[in-house]
């Protein structure tokens, strides 16, 4: 199995695993909305810690992938920015690594 296939499998896991819980939240919340989802995520210090951790991961991902995608001439790289917030960074980060591996493979370079 090529590493790029592992990245693709992790992207699928990232969307399924995160959205399983998102769907659970929206089905069981008293007043389900995106505003309440983010408010509920900050009800205690554990949630705030996870949110802070995720924010730093997302900013680091963007700092890495935007210049890298431009350098590698990856088409439609910008789509991953809104998808990170709409779906999950657990989906877009491994998806970007898959797209990156494909671009490097097509350019005949070893990744």
CNS distance restraints for C-alpha pairs under 8 A (distance, minus, plus):
assign (resid   1 and name CA) (resid   5 and name CA) 6.60 0.50 0.50
assign (resid   1 and name CA) (resid   6 and name CA) 7.53 0.50 0.50
assign (resid   2 and name CA) (resid   6 and name CA) 6.92 0.50 0.50
assign (resid   3 and name CA) (resid   7 and name CA) 6.46 0.50 0.50
assign (resid   4 and name CA) (resid   8 and name CA) 6.33 0.50 0.50
assign (resid   4 and name CA) (resid  97 and name CA) 7.19 0.50 0.50
assign (resid   4 and name CA) (resid  98 and name CA) 4.93 0.50 0.50
assign (resid   4 and name CA) (resid 101 and name CA) 5.79 0.50 0.50
assign (resid   4 and name CA) (resid 102 and name CA) 7.33 0.50 0.50
assign (resid   5 and name CA) (resid   9 and name CA) 6.17 0.50 0.50
assign (resid   5 and name CA) (resid  98 and name CA) 7.20 0.50 0.50
assign (resid   6 and name CA) (resid  10 and name CA) 6.12 0.50 0.50
assign (resid   7 and name CA) (resid  11 and name CA) 6.21 0.50 0.50
assign (resid   7 and name CA) (resid  94 and name CA) 4.96 0.50 0.50
assign (resid   7 and name CA) (resid  95 and name CA) 6.43 0.50 0.50
assign (resid   7 and name CA) (resid  97 and name CA) 6.21 0.50 0.50
assign (resid   7 and name CA) (resid  98 and name CA) 5.30 0.50 0.50
assign (resid   8 and name CA) (resid  12 and name CA) 6.41 0.50 0.50
assign (resid   8 and name CA) (resid  94 and name CA) 6.49 0.50 0.50
assign (resid   8 and name CA) (resid  95 and name CA) 5.96 0.50 0.50
assign (resid   8 and name CA) (resid  98 and name CA) 5.84 0.50 0.50
assign (resid   9 and name CA) (resid  13 and name CA) 6.20 0.50 0.50
assign (resid  10 and name CA) (resid  14 and name CA) 5.89 0.50 0.50
assign (resid  10 and name CA) (resid  90 and name CA) 8.00 0.50 0.50
assign (resid  10 and name CA) (resid  91 and name CA) 7.39 0.50 0.50
assign (resid  10 and name CA) (resid  94 and name CA) 6.00 0.50 0.50
assign (resid  10 and name CA) (resid  95 and name CA) 7.92 0.50 0.50
assign (resid  11 and name CA) (resid  15 and name CA) 6.34 0.50 0.50
assign (resid  11 and name CA) (resid  90 and name CA) 6.69 0.50 0.50
assign (resid  11 and name CA) (resid  91 and name CA) 4.41 0.50 0.50
assign (resid  11 and name CA) (resid  92 and name CA) 6.71 0.50 0.50
assign (resid  11 and name CA) (resid  93 and name CA) 7.44 0.50 0.50
assign (resid  11 and name CA) (resid  94 and name CA) 5.04 0.50 0.50
assign (resid  11 and name CA) (resid  95 and name CA) 5.34 0.50 0.50
assign (resid  12 and name CA) (resid  16 and name CA) 6.15 0.50 0.50
assign (resid  12 and name CA) (resid  91 and name CA) 6.72 0.50 0.50
assign (resid  13 and name CA) (resid  17 and name CA) 5.70 0.50 0.50
assign (resid  13 and name CA) (resid  91 and name CA) 7.49 0.50 0.50
assign (resid  14 and name CA) (resid  18 and name CA) 6.05 0.50 0.50
assign (resid  14 and name CA) (resid  88 and name CA) 7.30 0.50 0.50
assign (resid  14 and name CA) (resid  89 and name CA) 7.86 0.50 0.50
assign (resid  14 and name CA) (resid  90 and name CA) 4.47 0.50 0.50
assign (resid  14 and name CA) (resid  91 and name CA) 4.48 0.50 0.50
assign (resid  15 and name CA) (resid  19 and name CA) 5.84 0.50 0.50
assign (resid  15 and name CA) (resid  87 and name CA) 6.86 0.50 0.50
assign (resid  15 and name CA) (resid  88 and name CA) 6.77 0.50 0.50
assign (resid  15 and name CA) (resid  90 and name CA) 6.75 0.50 0.50
assign (resid  15 and name CA) (resid  91 and name CA) 5.13 0.50 0.50
assign (resid  16 and name CA) (resid  20 and name CA) 5.88 0.50 0.50
assign (resid  17 and name CA) (resid  21 and name CA) 7.02 0.50 0.50
assign (resid  18 and name CA) (resid  22 and name CA) 6.34 0.50 0.50
assign (resid  18 and name CA) (resid  88 and name CA) 7.10 0.50 0.50
assign (resid  18 and name CA) (resid  90 and name CA) 7.53 0.50 0.50
assign (resid  19 and name CA) (resid  23 and name CA) 5.85 0.50 0.50
assign (resid  19 and name CA) (resid  87 and name CA) 7.65 0.50 0.50
assign (resid  20 and name CA) (resid  24 and name CA) 6.33 0.50 0.50
assign (resid  21 and name CA) (resid  25 and name CA) 6.11 0.50 0.50
assign (resid  22 and name CA) (resid  26 and name CA) 6.32 0.50 0.50
assign (resid  23 and name CA) (resid  27 and name CA) 6.09 0.50 0.50
assign (resid  24 and name CA) (resid  28 and name CA) 6.13 0.50 0.50
assign (resid  25 and name CA) (resid  29 and name CA) 5.57 0.50 0.50
assign (resid  25 and name CA) (resid  32 and name CA) 7.44 0.50 0.50
assign (resid  25 and name CA) (resid  37 and name CA) 7.81 0.50 0.50
assign (resid  26 and name CA) (resid  32 and name CA) 5.21 0.50 0.50
assign (resid  26 and name CA) (resid  33 and name CA) 7.38 0.50 0.50
assign (resid  27 and name CA) (resid  32 and name CA) 7.65 0.50 0.50
assign (resid  28 and name CA) (resid  32 and name CA) 7.86 0.50 0.50
assign (resid  31 and name CA) (resid  36 and name CA) 7.18 0.50 0.50
assign (resid  32 and name CA) (resid  36 and name CA) 6.38 0.50 0.50
assign (resid  32 and name CA) (resid  37 and name CA) 6.98 0.50 0.50
assign (resid  33 and name CA) (resid  37 and name CA) 6.04 0.50 0.50
assign (resid  34 and name CA) (resid  38 and name CA) 6.34 0.50 0.50
assign (resid  35 and name CA) (resid  39 and name CA) 6.22 0.50 0.50
assign (resid  36 and name CA) (resid  40 and name CA) 5.83 0.50 0.50
assign (resid  37 and name CA) (resid  41 and name CA) 6.23 0.50 0.50
assign (resid  38 and name CA) (resid  42 and name CA) 6.69 0.50 0.50
assign (resid  39 and name CA) (resid  43 and name CA) 6.85 0.50 0.50
assign (resid  41 and name CA) (resid  47 and name CA) 5.33 0.50 0.50
assign (resid  41 and name CA) (resid  48 and name CA) 7.04 0.50 0.50
assign (resid  41 and name CA) (resid  51 and name CA) 7.60 0.50 0.50
assign (resid  42 and name CA) (resid  47 and name CA) 5.16 0.50 0.50
assign (resid  42 and name CA) (resid  48 and name CA) 5.09 0.50 0.50
assign (resid  42 and name CA) (resid  51 and name CA) 7.74 0.50 0.50
assign (resid  43 and name CA) (resid  47 and name CA) 6.62 0.50 0.50
assign (resid  43 and name CA) (resid  48 and name CA) 7.56 0.50 0.50
assign (resid  44 and name CA) (resid  48 and name CA) 6.34 0.50 0.50
assign (resid  45 and name CA) (resid  49 and name CA) 5.92 0.50 0.50
assign (resid  46 and name CA) (resid  50 and name CA) 6.29 0.50 0.50
assign (resid  47 and name CA) (resid  51 and name CA) 6.12 0.50 0.50
assign (resid  48 and name CA) (resid  52 and name CA) 6.08 0.50 0.50
assign (resid  49 and name CA) (resid  53 and name CA) 6.08 0.50 0.50
assign (resid  50 and name CA) (resid  54 and name CA) 6.05 0.50 0.50
assign (resid  51 and name CA) (resid  55 and name CA) 6.10 0.50 0.50
assign (resid  52 and name CA) (resid  56 and name CA) 6.40 0.50 0.50
assign (resid  53 and name CA) (resid  57 and name CA) 6.32 0.50 0.50
assign (resid  54 and name CA) (resid  58 and name CA) 6.10 0.50 0.50
assign (resid  55 and name CA) (resid  59 and name CA) 6.20 0.50 0.50
assign (resid  56 and name CA) (resid  60 and name CA) 6.05 0.50 0.50
assign (resid  57 and name CA) (resid  61 and name CA) 6.03 0.50 0.50
assign (resid  58 and name CA) (resid  62 and name CA) 6.22 0.50 0.50
assign (resid  58 and name CA) (resid  89 and name CA) 6.73 0.50 0.50
assign (resid  59 and name CA) (resid  63 and name CA) 6.12 0.50 0.50
assign (resid  60 and name CA) (resid  64 and name CA) 6.18 0.50 0.50
assign (resid  61 and name CA) (resid  65 and name CA) 5.85 0.50 0.50
assign (resid  61 and name CA) (resid  93 and name CA) 7.09 0.50 0.50
assign (resid  62 and name CA) (resid  66 and name CA) 5.66 0.50 0.50
assign (resid  62 and name CA) (resid  81 and name CA) 7.89 0.50 0.50
assign (resid  63 and name CA) (resid  67 and name CA) 7.23 0.50 0.50
assign (resid  64 and name CA) (resid  68 and name CA) 6.27 0.50 0.50
assign (resid  65 and name CA) (resid  69 and name CA) 5.68 0.50 0.50
assign (resid  65 and name CA) (resid  96 and name CA) 7.65 0.50 0.50
assign (resid  66 and name CA) (resid  70 and name CA) 6.31 0.50 0.50
assign (resid  66 and name CA) (resid  77 and name CA) 7.55 0.50 0.50
assign (resid  66 and name CA) (resid  78 and name CA) 7.87 0.50 0.50
assign (resid  67 and name CA) (resid  71 and name CA) 6.09 0.50 0.50
assign (resid  68 and name CA) (resid  72 and name CA) 6.10 0.50 0.50
assign (resid  69 and name CA) (resid  73 and name CA) 5.81 0.50 0.50
assign (resid  69 and name CA) (resid  74 and name CA) 5.18 0.50 0.50
assign (resid  69 and name CA) (resid  77 and name CA) 6.30 0.50 0.50
assign (resid  69 and name CA) (resid 100 and name CA) 7.33 0.50 0.50
assign (resid  70 and name CA) (resid  74 and name CA) 6.46 0.50 0.50
assign (resid  70 and name CA) (resid  77 and name CA) 7.99 0.50 0.50
assign (resid  72 and name CA) (resid 100 and name CA) 7.58 0.50 0.50
assign (resid  72 and name CA) (resid 103 and name CA) 6.66 0.50 0.50
assign (resid  72 and name CA) (resid 104 and name CA) 7.41 0.50 0.50
assign (resid  73 and name CA) (resid 103 and name CA) 7.81 0.50 0.50
assign (resid  74 and name CA) (resid  99 and name CA) 7.29 0.50 0.50
assign (resid  74 and name CA) (resid 100 and name CA) 7.24 0.50 0.50
assign (resid  74 and name CA) (resid 103 and name CA) 6.55 0.50 0.50
assign (resid  77 and name CA) (resid  96 and name CA) 7.96 0.50 0.50
assign (resid  78 and name CA) (resid  82 and name CA) 7.90 0.50 0.50
assign (resid  79 and name CA) (resid  83 and name CA) 6.43 0.50 0.50
assign (resid  80 and name CA) (resid  84 and name CA) 5.88 0.50 0.50
assign (resid  80 and name CA) (resid  92 and name CA) 6.00 0.50 0.50
assign (resid  80 and name CA) (resid  96 and name CA) 7.66 0.50 0.50
assign (resid  81 and name CA) (resid  85 and name CA) 7.13 0.50 0.50
assign (resid  82 and name CA) (resid  86 and name CA) 6.06 0.50 0.50
assign (resid  83 and name CA) (resid  87 and name CA) 5.34 0.50 0.50
assign (resid  83 and name CA) (resid  88 and name CA) 6.82 0.50 0.50
assign (resid  83 and name CA) (resid  89 and name CA) 7.91 0.50 0.50
assign (resid  83 and name CA) (resid  92 and name CA) 6.77 0.50 0.50
assign (resid  84 and name CA) (resid  88 and name CA) 4.79 0.50 0.50
assign (resid  84 and name CA) (resid  89 and name CA) 4.74 0.50 0.50
assign (resid  84 and name CA) (resid  91 and name CA) 7.40 0.50 0.50
assign (resid  84 and name CA) (resid  92 and name CA) 5.71 0.50 0.50
assign (resid  85 and name CA) (resid  89 and name CA) 7.24 0.50 0.50
assign (resid  87 and name CA) (resid  91 and name CA) 7.02 0.50 0.50
assign (resid  87 and name CA) (resid  92 and name CA) 7.99 0.50 0.50
assign (resid  88 and name CA) (resid  92 and name CA) 6.50 0.50 0.50
assign (resid  89 and name CA) (resid  93 and name CA) 5.58 0.50 0.50
assign (resid  90 and name CA) (resid  94 and name CA) 7.00 0.50 0.50
assign (resid  91 and name CA) (resid  95 and name CA) 6.18 0.50 0.50
assign (resid  92 and name CA) (resid  96 and name CA) 5.92 0.50 0.50
assign (resid  93 and name CA) (resid  97 and name CA) 6.41 0.50 0.50
assign (resid  94 and name CA) (resid  98 and name CA) 6.22 0.50 0.50
assign (resid  95 and name CA) (resid  99 and name CA) 6.27 0.50 0.50
assign (resid  96 and name CA) (resid 100 and name CA) 5.93 0.50 0.50
assign (resid  97 and name CA) (resid 101 and name CA) 6.05 0.50 0.50
assign (resid  98 and name CA) (resid 102 and name CA) 6.26 0.50 0.50
assign (resid  99 and name CA) (resid 103 and name CA) 6.20 0.50 0.50
assign (resid 100 and name CA) (resid 104 and name CA) 6.19 0.50 0.50
assign (resid 101 and name CA) (resid 105 and name CA) 6.01 0.50 0.50
assign (resid 101 and name CA) (resid 111 and name CA) 6.38 0.50 0.50
assign (resid 102 and name CA) (resid 106 and name CA) 6.10 0.50 0.50
assign (resid 103 and name CA) (resid 107 and name CA) 6.23 0.50 0.50
assign (resid 104 and name CA) (resid 108 and name CA) 6.38 0.50 0.50
assign (resid 104 and name CA) (resid 109 and name CA) 5.36 0.50 0.50
assign (resid 104 and name CA) (resid 110 and name CA) 6.73 0.50 0.50
assign (resid 104 and name CA) (resid 111 and name CA) 6.09 0.50 0.50
assign (resid 105 and name CA) (resid 109 and name CA) 5.79 0.50 0.50
assign (resid 105 and name CA) (resid 110 and name CA) 6.73 0.50 0.50
assign (resid 105 and name CA) (resid 111 and name CA) 7.24 0.50 0.50
